[in-house]
Amino acid sequence: MSDRTPEFHWFLPTGGDGRDPGGVTAVQGRTGAATRRPADVGYLAQVARAAEQAGFGALLAPVGLGCVDPWILASALTQHTGRIGFLVAFRAGFASPTLLAQQADAFRRFAGGRLRLNVVTGGDPAEQRAYGDHLAHDERYARTDEVMAALRDLLEGKRVDRRGAHLHLADAQLVDPAVEHPVPLYFGGASPAAERVAARRADVQLLWGEPPVAIGERIERLRALAAGQGRTLRYGLRLHVISRDTAGRAWAEADRMLAGIDPAAVRATQARFAAMDSTGQARMAALHGGSTAAARDLLVAPNLWAGIGLVREGAGTALVGSHDEVAARLAEYRALGVEEFVLSGYPHLEEAYRVGEEVIPRVRALLADRAAG
């Protein structure tokens, strides 16, 4: 494990938010009207300011059919915050890398460098087709590889002439790029094709919250792949958090959330997941198997609960427990090589303060004690 202090980021609930289980679901077709707190700029600005005040480093603005446009949202929120960064997600291949580089360069210039990019390839063929993309799984990752290579060169001020299977850029270059503000590329994907792209192109590989043994295995494999390319990756972990003063209160909250989830919604959501070709989504679904049993029956590792993945695509696990327990689990992931954590909790406004004030200081204290001892 390196001595690098871990970074903690927070999530922007662009599909709406709230305390009720409706705030947990993030399925296609759901709108902010299905939650108590619609995802307007006023509310998301509150979440952003809370995360900034609580000490988080960046805000993840997600991308997809169920999300507002992350570029426009993040640009708006820069006007309501002063320090916090923005991890802006985009779908590789849906826009020219030259245009993406122009957008990113303008953002980093006008926002004082507060930009990180989350490169999303896409794992739901139905959603991809809605965007006009009909490539097969491995072809999508081959295109992502080309996009990331061109985008990095452009953001570094290089001139790009590239003819590949999916891109043909001729004499592309930014005008006076703000190269004094580097833009790290975050990337996700669990398939062999995705991991090969990560090894070649990513700065930070994002992982969904699987048990520590699985995370350790993935990091070791990715380290070897990156070393084969003469590179070193950093690793981030995307997790939800249900942290309370006592473990009993945390599990009571998990029980409350589970009890409010409609079994019909679980069946519909799991059927949609089964039609995806995402390896990562399949790994998430395998943790719970579609079961709607009692909350503790969905425990897949110490304090790691798979219940959220019953109705939410993408990151589907939460750390559930007392503040000390959740901090200990995060410190364990840090020991495996995770250097960044992208966290969330329902509702995101209140939980930003709770996690920032109660959990993160405990993680840092644990790591400091281990380093001193």
Steps between C-alpha positions, in 0.01 A plus 500: 500500500631848413508784751262704287214642707169377356266742332127501568241613246120530505221421253250739342149339501392626159200265489348650813553434868324436828465279806245263350600197291396691188816701545709182480380379163684624196335308220442630150180693459489621861492874541551737789122504543527148645697633796435749776781731382514571127850543359487871427794736524382636833508162672812369328678822593415426863649152464810644333555759771445242774757268344744788464452606861533139618842472335434288190739548209267469201140436394411225255251619237367178340399445139215297347141517382379549857740789569505866414790603279809491725690775316220752538431399859864514610548835327200639687625367834841662462314826558371375837830357632853625542741208547348161434583325173267335248536147370301538179388179334465469124425220254802423285419501131187713513691819414822583323808490730588842362166641614534323837846649542364847422225458758743371763752773426239772534375348826844472659587853388185665632480287817863537603597143415226330703446223246542124487347285228318170547511305172194275466480239223147377577376154588131506411446428128144639514623830642785512249255453213290787636808717450547362148787266590477144367853371560554169678660489846868458408470740207373767740810456713725512193339832411543622858871421477532723195294779656705504821831504312394794283336689786808478722729624223270791420466605865880494530525744210617254238404496134308185412489316169340163562336248273363197679216254467258749658662846482655708227636831629702719266719780637295542820631734768365730769563873478704615800401209728509546878764228544592639841187319623547124432178302461521144639302232318287270717373182343275208591445152364552145623526293181835391351450754219438777754800409712728512196380853427551599864857372495582706191306821550354568846643697789248365752312171462163517675367181658155426639474386860566128500633302799864578587627167365351575156630857505847379593499250214392764251764748614776242475390406148478864392840577650654224291324617185608862556857395575503320166427837340770672706233684698365527854129535575324650797181335626168642615202333663135598448286423806185606682517556875244444775692611808344578839608549861433131565490192279142434608383835371681449170340159444160638598542753219596224254193302609281806450635555151458136403144484635401792279626349176224365277565134404359575155766768457765247599377251240486761224839640586669161520350400166650810344838430660493144361474642147813712542843393379681675786737274692500741792120505520493121491746490790276739697188293430674178603552639849127505583341270243183710496409397855280729708570328830576680825778758476761294685436207265647716222830545683775388259807592710545666841276809493461476119130493406372418150142623548529823304589305186152348499363815341800712406726444205873553528636519851267276701669444834516701821716489808256468793600539863618733771732784404792302640405187305456684170831682552675170570366347178611802295845475658511132397430592140772764525743229611417308181607796287185712468604865505171675421145441621190628320230478766129571524210466742127571512410782517824639358474839670487378859724201439776717352530667838468174695765314300729801480479575871481151651656246262782668310681632811488149648650352183783752502565439869516123445743539212714744699515260795604212273767709333637610838490150644 
